[in-house]
Amino acid sequence: MLILSMKEGHDGGIVAIEDGKLLFALESEKDNYPRYDRITGELMARAAGMLDKQPDVVALGGWVKGEFSVEPPSRTGYFGVGEGAISDEAGKFFGKDVRYFSSTHERSHIYTSLGMAPAAPGQAYYSLVWEGNIGDFYRIDERGEATHLQHVLTDPGAKYAYLFALADPGFPLGKGKFRFNDAGKQMALTGFAEPGPLTPDEQKTIDFILDRDGIILGLSKEEMSWSHLYNAGVWSQEYRNAAAKHSQAIFNRFYDYAEKNLTEGLPLLISGGCGLNCDWNRLWRESGLFSSVFVPPCPNDSGSALGTAIDAQWFYTGQATIEWDVYAGENFVEDVVPDPAKYETRPLVASEVAKYLKDGNIIGWARGRYEMGPRALGNRSILAAPFTVDTTVRLNKIKRREDYRPIAPIALESDAPKWFVGSVEDPYMLYFNHVTSDELKAITHVDGTARTQTVTRERNAGITDLLEAFREQTGFSVLCNTSLNNNGRGFLNRTSDLIEYGETYGLDGYVINDTFVTPRAS
């Protein structure tokens, strides 16, 4: 059975699954398109070009006919798990008979994590979906049937990010305003918080936000002008202190329910955009409430098309588990040859690249197929040596982002316990660890943590070769790793864009599939 699945709305994507194996997962924002882009004709054409036959099932994720989840539903709509949350009907696709499947956006998150979790036939699970709108727990039985358990908090992701908006003088007034990237910035800023008890002013602000329904549509920022954080500035210490407490208050609401009610010791599956919060993931893993915790590499809406495809597979076959690889996007496109008058191009040799990095150079690394989800995991990365604060400053300048944003490390999994303490086995960069070496200044956040990705030869042989070569030359099997993208756009995916990016913002070289490209000496 071949299933072609599409996700409408922001973070649009198209995936294909055949007989339980993921063939590809394409995202509209990738290839230098705007972040959070909707499905485009270009993406649909490229997806069609990757199939050699027509699908048996076309799966369309439930969504809404507008920007906000309160608007009229499209297909099965946004919310719901049980009756009415799935539709199945006959239809035509390029003149061929197919089944048209749809299930709600809520179900897409549940089944993303269920289908991508390590295969465990007959295993029951708890599921947590927390994202911009949904904040709920579920139980998935041994057959893969999801049942809703408890609604804990409305709009947890939106409420998390709203504190940043409240403090930021640049956030616009009026209802219906939202910025997708505020949550990631706030996660970085919580690291600057000073310890201390919750103050009455902080308690009042946090309680008001968490207890308010319809935070995006129903609240205009000026209605909170009474708060001590109103336009206080995200650089202010009072905001940063409150941000950490706000984060903990949201987590506590979910933890309190789980501690009292989720008592079977089942594994926990996490999905929704809040699954990208590394601190919350760490707290769940360390909570002791669950036999294990699994977060997929695409827990946010970038994995929603896949979740709908998995839900369709489960509906028609009774099996949710799929075979997948995180590098499921499109291959890097070599659309131009680097100008030989300006660049020297030679075959990729890991030891040469390692020495180039050791000498202080920063490179764009683009090999094979791009990653699922928002994190650069070694195929669309900017790489650098991890030793100096100057490197952090330069990387943030290249990326054109705020100086408080940390730089993540990529490390050999076998060596990771030497450099980090915590959830050190982390293939998808979803947990925080504490850094143990004072020499790794470029990847150590102000609070001593790092969002580590660990690699093995089985998962990424090319990066493993590079890290082993770097270890031979420096003693450290760690590099800086940040995403290879223009600010506000998805990963770069063609040579022409990569060279333009590097020349504009100051990369020192490139690895393009199996070649190493460096500027000729002037």
Residue, then its C-alpha position, 0 to 999 in steps of 0.5 A: m500500500l502506497i500512502l501519499s499524505m499532505k498537511e495544510g496550513h503552516d509547516g506544510g509538508i508532503v510524505a509518502i509511506e509504502d508498505g510500512k516504510l517512509l519513502f520521503a518527507l518533504e517540507s515547504e520551508k526547505d530549499n530556502y523557502p520561508r519558515y513555516d510555509r504552506i504547501t506550494g505547487e513547487l513542493m507538490a511537483r517535486a513530491a510527484g516526481m519522487l513517486d513511480k506510481q500513483p498512490d492507493v491512499v491520499a491522506l489529507g490532514g484535518w485543518v481549518k479554513g483559515e489562520f486560526s483553529v477556531e475557524p470552520p474545519s477542513r476535512t476532519g478539522y483540528f480537534g478530536v480523537g474519537e468518533g468523527a475524528i477519521s474519515d474514509e471515502a472513495g475518490k479519484f487521483f489523476g483519474k485512478d480510484v483511490r481512498y481519501f483518508s483524513s484525520t484530525h490535526e490532534r490525531s496527527h500528533i499522536y500518531t507521529s510519535l506512535g509510528m516513529a517510536p521503537a517497534a514494540p508490538g502489543q505495547a500500550y503507551y501514554s501520549l502527551v500532545w502539547e502545542g500552540n493550541i492543544g495540551d492533553f494526555y491520552r492512552i494508546d492501547e495495545r492495538g494502537e487505539a488512542t483514547h483521550l484522558q485529560h485536557v490539562l491546559t489550553d494553548p500551552g505553546a502559545k501561552y509559553a511564548y506570550l511572555f516573550a511578546l509581553a516583554d518585547p516592545g517590538f511586539p505589535l498591539g492588537k488581538g490575533k498576533f503571534r510569532f512562531n519563533d518567540a518560543g525558541k528565543q525564550m527557551a534560550l533566555t531562560g538560561f540567564a535566569e537567576p535563582g529565587p522564589l516566585t514574587p507576587d508580581e511574577q505569580k500574578t502575571i503567570d497566573f493571568i496568562l495560564d488561566r486565560d482562554g483564547i490567548i492569541l485571539g482573545l488578548s491584546k497585549e495592552e490589556m496586560s499593561w498592568s504587568h511589571l513585564y509589559n515592555a520590560g525588554v527581553w534583555s531585562q533580568e526581571y523578564r528572564n527570571a520570570a521566563a524560567k518560572h513561567s516555563q516551570a509553571i506550565f510544566n508543573r500543570f502537566y506533571d501534577y496531572a501525570e503524577k496523580n493519574l498516569t500510574e501504570g508506568l507505561p512509556l510516554l510518547i511526546s508530540g506537538g511543538c512543545g516537544l522541541n522544549c529541551d528542558w521539558n523533555r529532560l524533566w519528563r525523562e528524569s521524572g521517573l513516572f514512565s518506563s521510557v520517554f520518546v520524542p520524535p525528531c519532528p514533534n511539531d507541525s513539520g511531522s504532521a503530514l507523517g502523522t496523518a500517513i501513519d494514522a492512515q496506515w493504522f486505519y487500513t492495516g492495523q499497524a502504526t509502526i513504520e521504518w524510517d530515517v531522519y534524513a528523509g528529505e530531498n538530496f542536495v542539488e548541485d545546480v552550479v559548479p563553484d567558480p574555479a577561478k575563486y574556489e579550489t574543489r577536491p574530493l572530501v577527506a575528513s582529516e583535511v576538513a578537520k584540520y580546516l576547522k581546527d584552524g578556526n574556519i567555519i564551513g557549510w556542510a551539505r550532504g545527502r538528503y536533508e533532515m526531517g523537522p527543524r533541527a540540523l542533524g549533520n546533513r544541513s549544518i554550519l560546523a566550527a571548532p567548539f573552543t572559543v566564545d569568539t566562535t559563538v559570536r561569529l556564528n550568531k553573526i553569520k546566522r544574523r540572530e541575537d547574541y544570546r542564542p546558544i550554539a549546539p554541539i554535535a558529538l560522537e555518541s560513544d564519547a559524549p559522557k566525557w563532555f556532557v552529563g544528562s541525556v547524553e544519548d540524543p540523536y535528534m537534539l531534543y534534551f539539555n545536558h550539562v557541559t563538563s569541560d571548560e574548553l568547550k566554550a563555544i557550545t556552552h550556554v550561560d547556565g552551563t548547558a548544551r543542546t547536544q546531538t549525538v551521532t553514530r556511524e550507523r546514523n551518519a557515517g560522514i559526520t562520524d568520520l569528521l568527528e573521529a578525525f577532529r578527535e585525532q587532531t584535538g582530543f575532542s570529538v565535538l563540533c559546533n553545529t547550527s542549521l544551514n539556513n538564511n534567517g527566517r527560511g528553511f535549510l539551503n538545498r542547492t549549491s547556488d544558494l549555498i555559495e551566495y550565502g557563504e559569500t554574503y555572510g562569511l563562511d570559509g568553505y563548503v562540503i558539498n556532497d563528496t567534495f571540499v570547496t575552499p576559496r583560492a588564496s588571493 
